[in-house]
Amino acid sequence: MKVAFIGVGRMGSAIAGRLVAAGHDVVVWNRTRAKAAAIEGASVAESITDACPDRDVVITMLADDEALAEVVFGDGGLLHSLGDAVHMAMGTHGVAAIKAIAEGHAQAKQLFAAAPVLGRPEVAAEGKLGIVPAGPRRAVERCQPLFEAIGRRTFPAGERQEGAAAVKLANNFLLGCAIEAMGEAFSLVRKYGVEPALFHDVLVDGLFAAPAYRVYGQLIVDEAFVPPGFTSLLALKDIDLVLDAAELARVPLPSGNVYRDRLLSAIAHGAGEEDWAVIAREQAQASGLE
């Protein structure tokens, strides 16, 4: 397929690389041109307008809602450049932002699918992401060959694009709260002289034998917060989107506020660019262990 890829940060570069390896014709645009040029086998576009002609799908993988809105609604953005391609937004965005993007594309008679992904950049590089697509059936079906190149499984979330955003946000909310709870549990056993590695073995050999506890528990044991797979600043952006979505739907999320406060503490201590598992270190410090 002919694909344009807009936004090649940690996750975007891994996904774009997988698409190239799968034989797709990929054109890349990024505000920082050097990042686009680093994708081996892909062509580099000079602008969004330059990237879109004759493409089947235009993928965006952008850090926040503001960047997505600029790429879609800004001068030379997708509303003016998309043509007959499907816009597939794979980043983590708020439900209100995705709804607004969907309405804009619908008014322009353009196809739009939201398809946020589940997994860290190293999982993307292996082509094992979970993908949560939502949108008009023909838009999602056109993207299927790309899902096969980058993912292990898709989780169709219906025709309302904001439904996919809600699934992604809920997933990140639960994972963040799990990391917060692990940080508390590790601090408790450490206060009684137990080695963190032993407690990690207890977790992953028993009721918590799941990738989230294995991977993030090991990061906590090793205090391996650099380089990050997902930064504390990005996690704060996501939990703010989660709480916004919860407010719109009138859903109380009391655990979310505890988790958010821990992120704020980590960022205030200079860990904004460290992996979000660093909140376990914040808990350890609060427990008198650091």
C-alpha positions as CSV (number, residue, x, y, z in Angstrom):
1,M,0.0,0.0,0.0
2,K,1.0,3.6,-0.4
3,V,1.2,5.2,3.0
4,A,2.1,8.6,4.3
5,F,3.3,8.7,7.9
6,I,3.1,11.9,9.9
7,G,4.9,12.1,13.3
8,V,7.9,9.8,13.9
9,G,8.8,10.0,17.5
10,R,9.7,6.8,19.5
11,M,6.5,4.9,18.6
12,G,6.0,6.4,15.1
13,S,9.5,5.6,14.0
14,A,9.0,2.0,15.1
15,I,5.7,1.6,13.3
16,A,6.9,3.3,10.1
17,G,10.0,1.0,10.1
18,R,7.7,-2.0,10.3
19,L,5.6,-0.8,7.4
20,V,8.7,-0.3,5.3
21,A,10.0,-3.8,6.2
22,A,6.6,-5.3,5.2
23,G,7.0,-3.8,1.7
24,H,4.7,-0.8,1.9
25,D,5.6,2.4,0.0
26,V,6.0,4.9,2.9
27,V,6.5,8.6,2.7
28,V,7.3,10.3,6.0
29,W,6.8,13.9,7.3
30,N,7.9,15.2,10.6
31,R,8.4,18.7,12.0
32,T,12.0,17.7,12.7
33,R,13.2,16.6,9.3
34,A,16.2,14.6,10.7
35,K,13.8,12.2,12.4
36,A,12.0,11.6,9.1
37,A,15.2,11.0,7.3
38,A,16.2,8.4,9.8
39,I,13.5,6.0,8.7
40,E,15.5,3.7,6.3
41,G,13.7,2.8,3.1
42,A,11.1,5.6,3.4
43,S,10.9,8.8,1.3
44,V,10.9,12.2,3.1
45,A,8.2,14.7,2.3
46,E,8.8,18.5,2.6
47,S,5.3,19.2,3.9
48,I,2.0,17.5,4.8
49,T,0.7,18.6,1.4
50,D,3.6,17.0,-0.3
51,A,3.1,13.7,1.7
52,C,-0.5,13.1,0.8
53,P,-1.0,12.8,-3.0
54,D,-1.7,9.3,-4.3
55,R,-1.6,7.7,-0.9
56,D,-4.1,5.0,0.3
57,V,-3.7,5.8,4.0
58,V,-2.3,8.7,5.9
59,I,-1.2,7.8,9.4
60,T,-0.7,10.3,12.2
61,M,1.2,9.4,15.3
62,L,1.3,12.6,17.3
63,A,2.0,13.4,20.9
64,D,-1.1,15.4,21.8
65,D,-4.4,16.8,20.7
66,E,-3.0,20.2,19.8
67,A,-0.5,18.7,17.3
68,L,-3.3,16.5,15.8
69,A,-5.6,19.5,15.4
70,E,-2.9,21.5,13.7
71,V,-2.1,18.7,11.3
72,V,-5.8,18.2,10.4
73,F,-7.2,21.8,10.5
74,G,-4.1,24.0,10.0
75,D,-3.0,25.6,6.8
76,G,-2.0,22.9,4.3
77,G,-3.4,20.3,6.7
78,L,-5.3,17.1,6.0
79,L,-8.6,18.7,5.4
80,H,-7.1,20.3,2.4
81,S,-4.6,17.6,1.4
82,L,-6.0,14.2,2.2
83,G,-7.7,13.5,-1.1
84,D,-9.2,10.0,-1.3
85,A,-6.9,8.5,1.4
86,V,-8.0,7.3,4.8
87,H,-6.7,9.3,7.7
88,M,-5.8,6.9,10.5
89,A,-5.0,8.5,13.8
90,M,-2.8,6.1,15.9
91,G,-1.8,8.3,18.7
92,T,-3.4,8.6,22.1
93,H,-5.9,11.4,22.0
94,G,-8.9,12.7,24.0
95,V,-12.4,11.6,23.2
96,A,-13.5,15.2,22.5
97,A,-10.5,15.8,20.2
98,I,-11.2,12.6,18.2
99,K,-14.9,13.5,17.9
100,A,-14.0,16.9,16.6
101,I,-11.6,15.4,14.0
102,A,-14.2,12.9,12.9
103,E,-16.8,15.7,12.4
104,G,-14.3,17.7,10.4
105,H,-13.4,14.8,8.1
106,A,-17.1,13.9,7.7
107,Q,-18.0,17.5,6.7
108,A,-15.2,17.3,4.1
109,K,-16.5,13.9,2.9
110,Q,-13.2,12.3,3.9
111,L,-12.6,8.9,5.6
112,F,-11.3,8.8,9.1
113,A,-10.4,6.0,11.5
114,A,-9.0,6.1,15.0
115,A,-6.7,3.2,15.7
116,P,-4.7,3.8,18.9
117,V,-2.1,1.1,19.7
118,L,-1.3,-0.9,22.8
119,G,2.3,-1.6,23.6
120,R,5.7,0.1,24.1
121,P,8.1,1.1,21.2
122,E,10.1,-2.1,21.4
123,V,6.8,-4.1,21.0
124,A,6.0,-1.9,17.9
125,A,9.4,-2.7,16.5
126,E,8.6,-6.4,16.7
127,G,5.2,-6.0,15.0
128,K,3.3,-7.1,18.1
129,L,1.1,-4.2,19.0
130,G,-2.5,-4.4,19.9
131,I,-4.6,-2.1,17.7
132,V,-8.0,-0.7,18.6
133,P,-9.6,0.6,15.3
134,A,-12.9,2.4,15.1
135,G,-14.6,4.2,12.3
136,P,-16.6,3.6,9.1
137,R,-16.2,0.0,8.0
138,R,-14.7,0.8,4.7
139,A,-12.1,3.0,6.3
140,V,-11.1,0.3,8.8
141,E,-11.1,-2.4,6.1
142,R,-8.7,-0.4,3.9
143,C,-6.2,-0.2,6.8
144,Q,-6.3,-3.9,7.5
145,P,-3.1,-4.8,5.6
146,L,-1.3,-2.2,7.7
147,F,-2.6,-3.7,10.9
148,E,-1.2,-7.1,9.8
149,A,2.2,-5.6,9.4
150,I,2.4,-3.9,12.8
151,G,0.1,-5.8,15.1
152,R,-0.5,-9.1,16.8
153,R,-4.3,-8.5,17.1
154,T,-6.9,-5.9,16.4
155,F,-9.8,-5.1,18.8
156,P,-12.5,-3.5,16.6
157,A,-14.3,-0.8,18.7
158,G,-17.2,0.0,16.4
159,E,-17.9,2.9,14.1
160,R,-17.7,5.8,16.6
161,Q,-14.0,6.9,16.5
162,E,-14.1,8.3,20.0
163,G,-14.9,4.7,21.3
164,A,-11.4,3.7,20.3
165,A,-10.0,6.7,22.1
166,A,-12.0,5.7,25.2
167,V,-10.6,2.1,25.1
168,K,-7.0,3.4,24.8
169,L,-7.4,5.9,27.7
170,A,-9.1,3.3,29.9
171,N,-6.2,0.9,29.2
172,N,-3.6,3.5,30.1
173,F,-5.5,4.5,33.2
174,L,-5.6,1.0,34.5
175,L,-1.9,0.4,33.7
176,G,-0.9,3.6,35.4
177,C,-2.8,2.7,38.5
178,A,-1.2,-0.8,38.4
179,I,2.2,0.7,38.4
180,E,1.3,3.0,41.2
181,A,0.0,0.1,43.2
182,M,3.1,-1.9,42.5
183,G,5.2,1.0,43.7
184,E,3.3,0.9,47.0
185,A,3.6,-2.8,47.4
186,F,7.3,-2.9,46.6
187,S,7.9,-0.1,49.2
188,L,6.0,-2.1,51.8
189,V,8.0,-5.2,51.5
190,R,11.3,-3.3,51.3
191,K,10.5,-1.7,54.7
192,Y,10.6,-5.3,56.0
193,G,13.9,-6.0,54.5
194,V,12.6,-8.1,51.5
195,E,14.6,-7.8,48.3
196,P,12.5,-6.3,45.4
197,A,13.6,-9.1,43.1
198,L,12.0,-11.7,45.4
199,F,8.7,-9.9,45.5
200,H,8.8,-9.5,41.7
201,D,9.1,-13.3,41.5
202,V,6.1,-13.7,43.8
203,L,4.0,-11.4,41.6
204,V,4.7,-12.9,38.2
205,D,4.7,-16.5,39.4
206,G,1.2,-16.1,40.9
207,L,-1.9,-14.1,40.5
208,F,-0.1,-11.3,38.5
209,A,1.5,-13.4,35.8
210,A,0.8,-10.8,33.1
211,P,3.1,-8.7,30.9
212,A,2.3,-5.5,32.6
213,Y,3.4,-6.8,36.0
214,R,6.4,-8.6,34.6
215,V,7.7,-5.7,32.5
216,Y,7.0,-2.8,34.8
217,G,7.8,-4.8,37.9
218,Q,11.2,-5.5,36.5
219,L,11.7,-1.8,35.7
220,I,10.9,-1.0,39.3
221,V,13.3,-3.7,40.6
222,D,16.1,-2.5,38.4
223,E,15.2,1.2,38.7
224,A,15.6,1.2,35.0
225,F,13.8,4.5,34.2
226,V,16.2,5.7,31.5
227,P,15.8,5.5,28.6
228,P,12.1,5.7,28.8
229,G,9.6,3.7,26.8
230,F,6.9,6.1,27.8
231,T,7.7,9.3,29.7
232,S,6.1,10.7,32.9
233,L,5.1,13.9,31.0
234,L,3.3,11.8,28.4
235,A,1.6,9.8,31.1
236,L,0.5,13.0,32.8
237,K,-1.0,14.1,29.4
238,D,-2.9,10.8,29.2
239,I,-4.3,10.9,32.7
240,D,-5.5,14.4,32.2
241,L,-7.3,13.1,29.1
242,V,-8.7,10.2,31.1
243,L,-10.1,12.5,33.8
244,D,-11.6,14.8,31.1
245,A,-13.3,11.8,29.5
246,A,-14.6,10.6,32.9
247,E,-16.0,14.1,33.7
248,L,-17.8,14.2,30.4
249,A,-19.4,10.8,31.1
250,R,-19.9,11.5,34.8
251,V,-17.7,8.5,35.8
252,P,-15.9,8.9,39.2
253,L,-12.2,7.6,39.0
254,P,-10.8,8.1,42.5
255,S,-7.7,6.1,41.8
256,G,-6.9,8.4,38.9
257,N,-6.2,11.3,41.2
258,V,-3.8,9.4,43.4
259,Y,-1.9,8.2,40.3
260,R,-1.9,11.7,38.8
261,D,-0.5,13.2,42.0
262,R,2.4,10.7,42.0
263,L,3.2,11.7,38.4
264,L,3.2,15.4,39.3
265,S,5.6,14.6,42.2
266,A,7.9,12.8,39.8
267,I,7.9,15.6,37.3
268,A,8.4,18.2,40.0
269,H,11.5,16.2,41.0
270,G,12.9,16.4,37.5
271,A,11.8,13.0,36.2
272,G,9.5,14.2,33.5
273,E,11.6,12.6,30.7
274,E,12.1,9.3,32.6
275,D,9.9,6.3,32.2
276,W,6.5,6.6,34.0
277,A,7.5,3.6,36.2
278,V,9.6,6.2,38.0
279,I,6.5,6.8,40.2
280,A,7.6,3.8,42.1
281,R,10.7,5.7,43.2
282,E,8.4,8.6,44.3
283,Q,6.6,6.1,46.5
284,A,9.9,4.8,47.9
285,Q,11.0,8.3,48.8
286,A,7.6,8.9,50.5
287,S,8.2,5.8,52.5
288,G,11.7,6.9,53.7
289,L,13.5,4.4,51.5
290,E,15.5,6.8,49.2
